[in-house]
Amino acid sequence: EETTLGGHKIPRGALIIISPWIVHRHRSYWHHPDHFDPDRFERDDDPMTGAYMPFGIGPRVCAGASFSTVEATSVLAGVTRHYNFKAEKPEEVFPETGIALRSQSEIRCKLIKRSHMTH
């Protein structure tokens, strides 16, 4: 049915998307939202609890959230154990939003063998 949300009239049948990209950078929910600070999601010092929702929230939360977190951690741990990554043109890396967050273009990196692995 038609309703009003935040002072906006929402027609019946309207599609409403709550974007984690926007919520994770909203100034009302986070201190310094534009700074790279991944640890902020682990602390309780930001104004709104529950504003971190990388896989959605509620009844439609991503079914693969746990698996993808474990898989990504495992792959990154295996690769970064042997190599450091150095982006070739970090100034050309820009995020693109959609269903998932990704880079607008490929991110070219040099893999530099870690010194403790050269033996």
VENPEDA-V886134 format. One record per backbone hydrogen bond with DSSP energy under -1.0 kcal/mol. CO is the residue of the C=O (numbers start at 1). NH is the residue of the N-H. Records with the same first field share a line. If there is no record, write none. Layout:
CO = NH ; NH
This chain:
3 = 10
5 = 8
8 = 5
10 = 3
11 = 14
19 = 23
20 = 24
22 = 25
23 = 26
26 = 29 ; 30
29 = 48
32 = 35
37 = 40
38 = 41
39 = 42
48 = 51
53 = 56
55 = 62
58 = 61
62 = 65
64 = 68
65 = 69
66 = 70
67 = 71
68 = 72
69 = 73
70 = 74
71 = 75
72 = 76
73 = 77
74 = 78
75 = 79
76 = 80
79 = 82 ; 83
82 = 114
84 = 112
86 = 110
89 = 92
90 = 93
94 = 104
96 = 102
102 = 96
108 = 88
110 = 86
112 = 84
114 = 117
115 = 118
